[in-house]
Amino acid sequence: MTDQQLIYALALQHVPKIGATTAKKLINHCGSAEAVLKENKAKLLKIDGIGTITIEGLFDKIHIEEAERELKFIKDNNLLAHYFTEDTYPEKLKHCIDGPIVLFQSGNINLKQQRIISIVGARKITTSGIAFCEKLVESLSQFNPVIVSGFAYGTDITAQKAAVKHNLQTIGCLAHGLNQIYPKVHKKYVADIENHGGFYSDFWSTDAFDRNNFLKRNRIIAGLSEATIVIESAEKGGSLVTADIANSYDREVFAVPGRTTDSQSVGCNNLIKFQRAHLLSNPLDVPYILNWELESNKKPAVQKQLFVELEPNEKIIYNFLKDNNKELLDVIAIQCEMPTYKIAGILLNMELKGVIRPLPGKLFEVI
């Protein structure tokens, strides 16, 4: 992409009432960002879903002027700008309708033929949460995944520091322009992150710092990855938003269960309870469910719990799955002659006991 083409793309991104989804619609219709900004207003209004409010201010010269200034900032700071149709734009993010039309980068990121996962969770992470997060990254390091997070307090920085420790590539997705770092105390980690990956943002250097940006940033975290892992979360929080976005993108979601009395486990427990996430109790559940394989083509062993006592209905389901390899939840309910609402709870209990595991597509199998 030439500098001139990038200026037009940035100018379109700068228009306040045109988000990424609408911008892509306009570009697809007109052929390019430049064509959009040079198109006749009356013709644009004929596009389905485009109204006068949407394109209000579209042709204001300020957008080109600001785009030229932002391009200068990008060049002066040796940053990269990836247009959503280019090969350098993250492949998985291309499939997200609301992915930014221009994504900014610092550092040395390489996503070609890489396994990519996002790790998110509470900012006030507990000591047990830290331990699990570090163990998770250590266990997955044999698969050489890229670790994506938000570079925030707690879970985010724990995951990214662990990635650096194990020489894995890691990406921090920022909720502000690449001209600043938040939180400021994390500046000491910037060099390590950029040497082992880098940072992504779709915010400009001129954008005001806004708490709402963190929620907008979460779509980048979810969109980059094939799976999002929630370590800890209260009943409400940004990590749950990221999990919801990942589900909307049809990506896998994992959640670490905790005691029902722990406030920092409520969000994760609810994700599992309402079948919005796989229960994650063993780090090696991740590569198994994502179908990762080592170079030896041997799947990692998942330790089976022995001498587990099963309830009568659990025994029926266990024997059925043992005889049928793996099966859909609805099929299990029919064949075991139990209502679906009841069997979902039984399957969760069996999963907690470590005798079955969920697979993509609402399938279950015996461990």
Secondary structure, 3 states (H helix, E strand, C coil): CCHHHHHHHHHHHHCCCCCHHHHHHHHHHHCCHHHHHHCCHHHHCCCCCCCCCCCCCCCCCHHHHHHHHHHHHHHHCCCEEEECCCCCCCHHHHCCCCCCCEEEEEECCCCCCCCEEEEECCCCCCHHHHHHHHHHHHHHHHHCCEEEECCCCCHHHHHHHHHHHCCCCEEEECCCCCCCCCCHHHHHHHHHHHHCEEEEECCCCCCCCCCCHHHHHHHHHHHHCCEEEECCCCCCCHHHHHHHHHHHCCCEEEECCCCCCCHHHHHHHHHHHCCCCEECCCCCHHHHHCCCCCCCCCCCCCCCCCCCCCCHHHHHHHHHHHHHCEEEHHHHHHHCCCCHHHHHHHHHHHHHHCCEEEECCCEEEEC
